[in-house]
């Protein structure tokens, strides 16, 4: 069981993750709109998936009361998919 200070710390870090991930996704999308480079679009989608994982995990836990194990599966799955897309964007032959 996590104490109140620990829970507050987790919420603070998750909030920072959402803000920073959202900014990275936004700027990658803007770069794609400017250049029309498909790898940059994939990069934006990848970081969007990672950020979405953090958002959905937090929402599932706070709003819907899902247990910690389920929340970790949601976040880990979307993080894995997001990083796979980022890797693809960096190494795919466009």
Order of alpha helices (4+ residues) and beta strands (2+ residues): alpha-alpha-alpha
